[in-house]
Structure formats: structure tokens, C-alpha cells
Amino acid sequence: MEHNEESIEHTESSTKRRSRGRPSPEQAAALRESFLAAALESFLEKGYSATSIEAIAREAGVAKITIYRQFDNKEALFREVAHRAVSNARETMQNTLVHRGSDERQTLTDLVERMYLSASEPKTLALMRLVIAEAVRFPELAKSLYAENSYVLAPVVDYLAEAHRAGKLRVPAPELAAVQLSTLAFGGVRFFISKPLAGPDERRVWAEGIVDLVLRGWAPAAND
């Protein structure tokens, strides 16, 4: 009888160990979010070079193997962190374009404000600064993130192309126009080296000034 009880206890213990070693899909997703969040904080606080996967694992409370099962090295992990930041920026842009009832001036003003907000969000801005700082040592990281720019601007490109087809704006090259608009919205390097605009009123003035400028060039010709 004692032998049977010991066997049962041994079986239950083994089952618990296997359960801990094989998290459910929900647990796996939670672990991934945990170490990606810890990775972002570590990259931003310590920089790329001083960050290690071992330290990220400790901070997130996961085993190193949990991270290495999904990412071969630190560079791959950094790419994912950067990609997530870009994805969040794209979602911010997409939220502007779901309301198509506004006129062109209002839509463009909202677009510029959201582009500015997505770029000047503290963690995104810090991440962009980090990528710039590491561009010489890891040019592929900067190239990869720059390539994501077209992904972020896709909703803007779609809107400009649609407005051009409808004759509401004259934008024969929507991809180029979207890049130009985003450059104006971000203010070039200004917001990498200075404080962000102080609140919604300043952002609106900034956005309206940009829209006033671009609409002079994008207004449909009188005979169109």
C-alpha cells in the first residue's frame, strides 16, 4: 500500500513537472509578452551592447531557453522589439483612417497629428534614438527599421491614392507624398534632440500649418 502511494505521488510529481515544462498557449503568449517587455526596457535603459538575453530572462522571470527557443540571438530579439514598436505606430495611423466622412483638410490634419504622436511616443522615440546610435555597428538593424517605414505609411498611401482617384487631391505619386508628409509631421531630427510639442493645442497648430502647406501643392487643378 505504501508502495502504491509512493508511486501515485511520483506520478503526480512527474505530471506537475511536465506541466510546468509545457505551458499552455495562453501561458506561452504571456511569457512572450513578459520577456519582450523586459527586452524593450533593457534596450532602452542600458543600450544594445549592455543588454544580454540572460539579464532579460532574469528580469522577466523566465528561463533563457524560453527566449532562445524563439530568437536565435540578441539581434533577432531586438528586431522583434523594433517591429512591435512599428506595428503599434501603424495601428495609430490606421485608427485615423477608419472614419472616411471628414473632408480632406480634416483628415490630413488628423493624419499629421497621429504621425507626430506615433513618432514622439516616449518609448518609440527612445527606440528610434537607439537604432540611430547603433546604426554604424549594426547597419542592418537601421535598414530593417527604415524598411518598415513603408509598412507604417501604408494607410496614408492608400488614403492619398484614393483621394487622387476621386479627384479630391492631386497626388500622382502617393508613396512619395506619404513619405514627404511624414517627414514634415515628424519635424525631421528636431524631435530627436528637443522636447516634444507641449500638448494638443501646439500639436494642432503644427499639423494645421503642415496641411496648409501641402494642400497648396495637392489641390486639384481647376480643369480636373
URHU-V943025 format. One record per residue. N is the residue number from 1. PSI is psi in degrees with one decimal (999 if undefined). D_CENTER is the distance of its C-alpha to the mean C-alpha in Angstrom with 2 decimals. Layout:
BEGIN
N&PSI&D_CENTER ; N&PSI&D_CENTER
END
This chain:
BEGIN
1&-45.9&60.48 ; 2&-37.9&58.85 ; 3&-42.3&57.72 ; 4&-41.9&56.12 ; 5&-40.6&54.30 ; 6&-38.3&53.01 ; 7&-41.8&51.84 ; 8&-44.8&50.02 ; 9&-40.7&48.35 ; 10&-42.1&47.37 ; 11&-44.4&45.90 ; 12&-40.3&43.92 ; 13&-42.6&42.63 ; 14&-39.7&41.60 ; 15&-42.6&39.85 ; 16&-41.2&37.88 ; 17&-41.3&36.87 ; 18&-36.4&35.76 ; 19&-41.8&33.83 ; 20&-32.5&31.98 ; 21&-15.9&31.28 ; 22&81.2&29.96 ; 23&152.9&27.42 ; 24&165.1&26.99 ; 25&-38.3&23.89 ; 26&-41.7&22.89 ; 27&-40.1&23.59 ; 28&-41.3&21.74 ; 29&-39.9&18.54 ; 30&-40.5&19.11 ; 31&-41.4&19.77 ; 32&-44.9&16.58 ; 33&-38.4&14.54 ; 34&-49.0&16.91 ; 35&-25.7&16.64 ; 36&-39.0&12.85 ; 37&-42.3&12.88 ; 38&-36.4&15.83 ; 39&-44.6&14.33 ; 40&-47.3&11.51 ; 41&-41.2&14.40 ; 42&-43.7&16.69 ; 43&-43.0&14.73 ; 44&-36.9&14.22 ; 45&-41.6&17.81 ; 46&-17.0&19.70 ; 47&168.9&17.91 ; 48&-48.6&17.49 ; 49&-40.2&21.26 ; 50&-4.9&22.34 ; 51&139.1&20.03 ; 52&151.8&21.68 ; 53&-34.4&21.00 ; 54&-43.7&24.25 ; 55&-38.1&23.17 ; 56&-43.2&19.90 ; 57&-43.3&22.14 ; 58&-44.5&24.57 ; 59&-38.4&22.12 ; 60&-12.6&20.70 ; 61&34.3&24.26 ; 62&165.4&23.95 ; 63&149.4&25.96 ; 64&-38.9&24.80 ; 65&-27.0&25.70 ; 66&-39.9&23.16 ; 67&-43.7&20.35 ; 68&-21.5&22.41 ; 69&-24.6&23.04 ; 70&-24.3&19.44 ; 71&129.0&18.58 ; 72&-33.1&21.33 ; 73&-178.9&20.44 ; 74&-36.8&18.25 ; 75&-42.2&16.69 ; 76&-38.0&15.62 ; 77&-41.5&14.16 ; 78&-40.2&12.24 ; 79&-42.8&10.91 ; 80&-41.9&9.70 ; 81&-44.5&8.11 ; 82&-41.3&6.29 ; 83&-39.7&5.62 ; 84&-38.8&4.47 ; 85&-40.4&1.97 ; 86&-39.4&2.25 ; 87&-40.4&3.99 ; 88&-38.6&4.04 ; 89&-38.6&4.65 ; 90&-39.2&6.86 ; 91&-37.6&8.44 ; 92&-40.9&9.34 ; 93&-42.7&10.90 ; 94&-33.2&12.59 ; 95&-24.1&14.18 ; 96&-34.0&16.04 ; 97&1.1&17.61 ; 98&-18.3&19.17 ; 99&98.2&21.96 ; 100&7.2&23.88 ; 101&-15.0&27.05 ; 102&157.3&26.31 ; 103&174.7&27.88 ; 104&-41.3&26.15 ; 105&-46.0&26.27 ; 106&-43.5&24.72 ; 107&-44.1&21.93 ; 108&-38.4&21.12 ; 109&-44.1&21.34 ; 110&-40.4&18.89 ; 111&-47.3&16.49 ; 112&-43.0&16.91 ; 113&-42.2&16.47 ; 114&-35.9&13.20 ; 115&-43.0&11.90 ; 116&-45.9&13.30 ; 117&-40.5&11.99 ; 118&-34.6&8.28 ; 119&-29.8&9.15 ; 120&2.5&11.61 ; 121&130.1&10.10 ; 122&-49.0&11.83 ; 123&-37.7&9.59 ; 124&-44.2&6.89 ; 125&-43.7&10.21 ; 126&-37.9&11.81 ; 127&-41.1&9.47 ; 128&-40.3&10.09 ; 129&-40.0&13.67 ; 130&-42.8&13.89 ; 131&-42.4&12.94 ; 132&-42.3&15.53 ; 133&-31.4&17.97 ; 134&3.4&17.82 ; 135&-33.2&17.96 ; 136&-45.6&21.75 ; 137&-35.3&22.03 ; 138&69.4&19.20 ; 139&-27.7&18.89 ; 140&-29.8&17.45 ; 141&-45.9&14.24 ; 142&-40.9&13.96 ; 143&-40.2&15.13 ; 144&-44.6&12.69 ; 145&-38.0&9.66 ; 146&-37.6&11.85 ; 147&-28.8&12.63 ; 148&-14.5&9.18 ; 149&-39.7&10.02 ; 150&-31.7&12.47 ; 151&-42.6&10.21 ; 152&-40.3&8.33 ; 153&-1.3&11.91 ; 154&-43.4&13.71 ; 155&-34.7&14.51 ; 156&-43.5&15.86 ; 157&-45.4&17.86 ; 158&-43.5&19.26 ; 159&-46.8&20.36 ; 160&-39.9&22.01 ; 161&-41.4&23.71 ; 162&-42.3&25.05 ; 163&-35.0&26.31 ; 164&-44.7&28.00 ; 165&-35.4&29.71 ; 166&-4.5&30.90 ; 167&12.6&32.35 ; 168&-29.6&30.44 ; 169&157.4&28.79 ; 170&93.2&29.84 ; 171&77.5&26.79 ; 172&-21.4&28.17 ; 173&78.5&25.17 ; 174&-32.1&22.10 ; 175&-47.1&19.66 ; 176&-42.6&21.10 ; 177&-37.9&21.35 ; 178&-41.0&17.67 ; 179&-43.8&16.88 ; 180&-41.8&19.73 ; 181&-41.3&18.65 ; 182&-36.6&15.14 ; 183&-42.5&16.98 ; 184&-42.8&19.32 ; 185&-42.6&16.82 ; 186&-21.1&14.99 ; 187&27.6&18.50 ; 188&-132.7&18.22 ; 189&-1.9&18.42 ; 190&-46.4&19.90 ; 191&-1.4&17.06 ; 192&-20.4&16.53 ; 193&0.4&20.15 ; 194&172.8&21.10 ; 195&148.7&20.46 ; 196&164.8&18.29 ; 197&146.3&20.40 ; 198&81.8&22.50 ; 199&174.5&21.77 ; 200&-32.2&21.70 ; 201&-45.8&24.96 ; 202&-38.6&23.89 ; 203&-41.3&20.64 ; 204&-42.2&22.86 ; 205&-43.3&25.37 ; 206&-48.1&22.82 ; 207&-43.2&21.43 ; 208&-36.6&25.01 ; 209&-40.6&26.20 ; 210&-43.5&23.66 ; 211&-40.6&24.53 ; 212&-39.2&28.21 ; 213&-50.0&27.83 ; 214&-31.7&26.08 ; 215&-24.1&28.29 ; 216&-33.5&31.32 ; 217&-24.8&30.23 ; 218&-2.4&28.77 ; 219&135.3&31.68 ; 220&144.6&33.69 ; 221&153.6&37.02 ; 222&-32.6&40.04 ; 223&6.1&41.53 ; 224&999&38.38
END
